[in-house]
Amino acid sequence: MATERFVIQPASDTKELSVLRHPLNLLDSSWHVASLSQRSGSHPRESPQSANAGYGTTLWLSSQLLALYLTDLYGHGSKKQNRKLKAVELGSGIGLAALVLASDVVATDLPVVISQVLEKNIETHLELIEMLVACRLPRISGIEPGKIDVKVRDWTVDIFLSLERRDVGVVDGALQQARELGFACEMIRTRKLTKLMKKAGVFCTAEPHQEHQSGRESCDELLLHKINQQRRGLGLWDGVEIWRLQLKPDTCGKISRQLEQYIPSAI
């Protein structure tokens, strides 16, 4: 573990790294750095399942941006920092978002992804997770694991979806289906995400202490310059989106009754 401030590279430039060093607390003055295992590409002797798992065993741009947004929403210094979080992550990959949340998280993925990268990354950083929880929850950091809370089932918890819009039809179709099921779908504004990246000084092309011709050229200007220089003429964050989905209150009862037909009453 180290506490240093350094330039973060976009995930599209780090997929070939077997070990990716990445900060977990992006908006804090102290950057807690994790060393995350990755596995890119395939070996001739690998099964098709293992080869296809390469999509889930490296970091994606959308996951990077989601981690930054969750840090701002729930991390140290936020209005919600004293909440004890509980989350389920579908498709956890190398585990960055789960580590950023640093709380009660069920991280799920394909067996091959879990065995190759996810399980190792979580186990390696258990002490770091405990430290981050203690920083964010100073009043309740002594809560013992395994405590059972009895609460009314809540179907209105926020669902965060990070994606890279590769197929417009697939994405729009999925969101429309969610709306038809009674979910309110809100895309986090690009302005908000850009502001967070600027605040964190993320993806600058030069070291923070380095001066340029203007003498005070900002990381924001460097970021814009890098985006303009991306290969194939596409912006670095072109097509990356974060959505917040929440079941509308007037549909909760109906959905709850439908789901409870398949859920044992003892749960």
N, C-alpha and C positions, 0 to 999 in steps of 0.2 A: 504494500500500500504506500502511496505517496500523496503529498499535498502540494501540487504545483499548478501553475496556470500555463497552458500551452495551446497551440493552434490545433483545432479539431479538423480532421479531413472528412470530406463527405463520404458516405458509405460506398458510393459508386467507385471511389478510388482506392478502397481498402479491402475489397473482396478477396484478393489473393493473399492477404496476410493471415498466417496461421494463428497469430496472437494479436489481438487488437486492443490497444490501450485506450480507454475511453472514460472520461469523467462521469460520475453519477449525479453530482449536485451542481448542475450547470450554472445556476444563478447565484450561488453562494460565493463569497470571497475565497473560500477554501475549497478547492476542487478535489474530491475524493476519487481517485483514479482506480478503475478496475482493469484487470487483464483478462480479456474474454477470448476463449478459444473459438476459432472459426474453421470451417472446412469448405473449400471451394473446389469446383471441378469434380471430375470422376476418375477413377482408376479402371484400367481395362478389365480387371478381375472383379470389379464391384457388380453387385446385382443391380438391375434397373431401379429397384426401390431406393438403394443407397445413392445411385447416381442422381436420381430426381430430387433427393433430399437436399442437394446442394442449394436449392432455392431457399430452404429454411435454415441452413446452417451458416449463413453469412448475414451481416447486418444490412438492412435496407434503409434508404433515405427516409421513407415514411415512418419507420420505427425510430429513427433519430429525432425526427421532428416531434413525434408523439412523446418521446422521453422528455424533450425540452418543455413541451406544453404541460405535461403532468408535473414536472418540477415546479413550474410557475403556479399551478393550480393547488398543489398539495404540499410542496416542499417547505423547507425552513424559511420563515419570514412571510409565508402566505397566510391568508385569513383562516384557512382550513387546516393549518399545520398541526393543531392539537387533536384532530380526529384520528381514531384508530381505524385505519383503512382495512377493508376486506375487498378483494377483487379476484375475478377469474379471468385469466388471459388465454384466449384461444389462438393457437399458433404462436407460441412464445419465442421460437427460434433460438437465438443465442442467449436470450434472457435479459436483454438490456432494460426493457420496460418494467419487468418484474423487479429487477434490482433497484431501479429508480424509485419505485413505490416503497420499497423497503418496509413491508408490513405483511399482513396475512394475505398471501397471494397463492392461488392455485394456478400454476403455470403448466399449460398442456401443449402437446405437439405429437407428431408421429413418433413411434418407438425408435426409429433410426436416428431422428434428430435428438431425442432425449439421450440416447446412448453415446452419440458422437460429440455433442457440445453442451446441451442444456443442463443436464444433471451436473456435469463437472463445473460449469460456470457458477451455478448456484452454490454448490458445496464449497467451492474455493473462496467464496466471498461472504460466508456466514458471519464472520466477525465484523466485516465492514457493514453488513446490513444492520447488525445490532447497534453499531455506533451511530449510523444514520437515524435509526429509530429513536435512540436516546437523545439525539440533537433535536429531532422534530417533536418528540413527545416527552419533554422533561418531567411532566407531572405524572404520567402514567407509564413511564418506561419500565417500571417494576412489575407490570402485569405478567403473571405466569402464563406460558403457552398452554394451550389446550383448554382454556376456560370456555364454558358453554354459556352462551347468552340466549335467553328465551325472549323472542321478539315476534311481533306480528309479521307475517310474510310481506315483503315489500317488492312489488313488481315494477316500481317506478325508479329504480336506481339508474344512474347514468351508464350508458354504453358508449365507449369511445372506439371509433373505427378509423384506423390509419390506412391509407391506400395510395397507390400510384396509378393514376387513371390511364391505363394502357388500352382498355377497351371501353369506349363510352357507353355502348349498348349494355354491357354487362353491369357496369357500375350504376347507371341510371335505372336499369331494371330492378336491381337489388334494392335500391333506395325506394323506388316506387312500391315494391312489394312490402317493405317495412311500413310505409305510410298506410297502405291498405290494411295492415294488421293492427293499426292504431298507434304507431310510434310517431312522435314528433321528431323530425330530422333537421338538424341545424349544422351547417358547415361553419367551422371556426374561420373567421375572417382572415384573409391573407395579411391584412394590415396588422392584426394581432400577432400572428406568427412571425412576421418580419420584425416587429418590435422586440419580440423575445430573442430572436437571433442577434439583433443589434445589441441588446442588453447584455447578452452572454459573450459577445465578441466572437461568435462562432464563425468558422469557415473563412477567416482572414487569410490572405496569401502571404503575409509577412508576420514576423514576430511582433508581439505587442509593443516592445520597446523600440522597434526600428523606426527611424524617421525617413520621410520621403521628400520629394522636391518641395512640396508645400510646407514642410516642416511639421505640420499637424494633420497630415492626411489620415482620415479616420478609417477604422476597420469596415465601416459601412460602405465607404467608397471603394475599398479594396474588394469587398464582397460583390458589389455591382460589377466591378471590372472583371472579376473571375467569371461571373455568370455570363457576361457578354462574350467571353473567350471560350465558352464550352464547345466541345467538339459537336459536329453536326448542326451547329447553330441553335441548339436547344438550350433553354435556361436550365440552370442546375436543379431548380425545384419545380420545373415544368411538370404539371400533372400530379404533384403531391398534395394530398388533401387530408384533413382531419375532420371527422364528423362526430357530433354528439347526438345520440339517440335516446329518447326517453318515452316510455309508454304513457299515453295521455290518461289522466285520472278518470275520465268518463268511460274508458274502455278497460280499466284495471279489473273491475268485477267480472266482466265477461271472460277476459283472458284467464284470470285466476281460476274461475270455475272449470274452464276447459283444461287447463294444465293439471289441476288437482285430480282429475279423473285418472291421470297416469302417475301421480305421485303418492306413495304410501302416506297415510295420515301420521305415521310415527316420525316422519322426517321433519 
